[in-house]
C-alpha cells in the first residue's frame, strides 16, 4: 500500500506495532477530517463538484492499477487542509485481474457510481 502514490489517495507512510502488539498505520495528515463531516458544512457547489472530481480521479487511478476499494463511503474519504478529497481505508480492497472470478466481489462495480455520487453531493431541492 505504501507504493500507492496519487494526490487523491491517502499516502501510507509506514506501519508499526502499538505497545499492545496491534498494528498501527501512519498516513499523511488530512486535517479537515472525513468527508462525512465536511460535506454538511460545505455550501459551495463548486467545492462539492471538486470533491466529486477528486474522488473520481482517485478511483480511476486505483482501477487503472487493478485495485477495487469495496468500501467507498464519505467516512473513508478524507479532506486535507487545501480541501482536496483523498480516498482512504483500503482495508477491504482487492486486486482485480481480468478473467479471474472473485467470489468476494458481487454486483456491478460501476453501474451505480454516478447515482451514488449525485445523491452524496447534491440535494435535489437545490435544483428546483
N, C-alpha and C positions, 0 to 999 in steps of 0.2 A: 504493500500500500504506500510505502514511502516514495515509490517511483512515480506515483500519480501526481503530476505537476501541471495544473491548469488554473487559471485565475478564478474559475468558478467551481472548483473542487477544493475543499479544505485540505491544506497541506499537513500530512502526518510527519512530524519532525523526529519522533523517536518513541521508544517503549521502555518500560521499566517494571519493576515489581514493587508494590507497596510493602510496608513493614509486615503486613498480614499475609504477604505472598500473592496478592491479587494483581493481575496485570493493570498497568496504567499507561494510557496513551497520551503523548504530548503532541499537541497540534498548534497551528498558528492561532493567534488571538482574533476572535471575531467579537469585538467589544459591544456591539449593539444587541447581541443575543440571537435567539431563534426568530425566524420569520413569523411564527405564530403569535409572537408578542409585538413585533414591529409593525406588522400589516394593519392591525386595527387602528393604529395611531397614524397611519400614512394616508393623508387625504389627497395627495398629488397623484393624478392619473399617470403622469409621465414617470414618476418614481415607481409606481406599480407596474407599468409596462417594462421598465428597466429591470425590475426583479424578475419578471417573466422571461425576458430576453436572457438574463444571466443564467437562469435555470435551464433554459433550452440549450444554451451554449455548453453548459456543463454536462448535460445529458447527452448531447451529440458527441462530445469528446469521449465520455465514458463508453457509449455504444460503439464508437469507432474503434475502441480498444477492447471490444467484446466483453464489456462489463455491464451487467444488468443490476441496478440498485435494489429493486424489490421492496423497498420501504420508503418511497419518496412521499414526504408529507411536510407541512410547514414546520413541524418540530425538528426535522432533520435538515433544514436549510438554515444556515447561519448568516448573519449580516455583519460585515466589518465596519470600521469607522467611516469609510467612504460610501457606505450604503451599497456595497457590492454583495450580491447574494452568492453563497457558496454551498454546494451540496456536501453534506457530511453524513456520518454514521453509515459506513459501508459494511456493517457487521453482517447483514443478510445478503450482501451482493454475491452474484455468481458470475463466473466466467462462462461465456456463451461460445460454443463452437458450432459452425454450420454443419448441419446433418446429424448432430448428436442430440438425442432426445433426453431431456432432463425432467424427471417426474416431479421435481420441486417447483418447476415453472409452469404455471397454469394460466389460461386465458390468453387474450390477445394483448401483447405488450404495448402497442402504440395506438390502438383504436380509440381509446377514450382520453388520450393525453390532452387534446385541445379542450374537450369538455371539462376535464378536471382543472386545467389551468384557468379557464374562463370563470368557472364557479369559485375558484380560490381567490382570484384577484379582483373580480368585478362584481359590484352589486347591481343587479339588473334594474333596480329602481333608479340608479343614476342615469339610465339611458332613456327614461321617459319623463 
